[in-house]
Amino acid sequence: MVNYNKDIPAKMMALQLKDPTLLYNCYMPFLEHGGLFVPTEDVFSLGEDILLAVEIADYPKRFLPTKVVWINPARTSAHRPKGVGLAFSEHESCLQAKTLIEGELGPKLRSDRVTFTL
């Protein structure tokens, strides 16, 4: 009999954010614990649990339990790519990722530049 860990989401996505501009475009600071937009052609549902494997700048890969909270169904006139916004959970790895991202972005967080979500 297979024993599945119910704390690990059934779906997984990967995202590399080595470029500061891409990090800015993907970060979702307006969510309670932060989050990331992941460009994808795959279909997801709101509320779906996703394990996100993310590489930020030159830091080691992190595995973050997230939830789908935003969907861009197709490329928009505002040049926003198709994809999903994943909200970070209260898990320690997510809180550390939020701190890391906000440290990397610094004053850019207060920019009025358009992102992939807003």
Secondary structure, DSSP 4 states (H G I P E B T S, - for coil): -----TTS-SEEEEEEE-SHHHHHHHB-TTSTT-EEEEE-SS---TT-EEEEEEEETTSPPEEEEEEEEEEE-S--TT-PPSEEEEEE-SSHHHHHHHHHHHHHHGGGGG-----S--
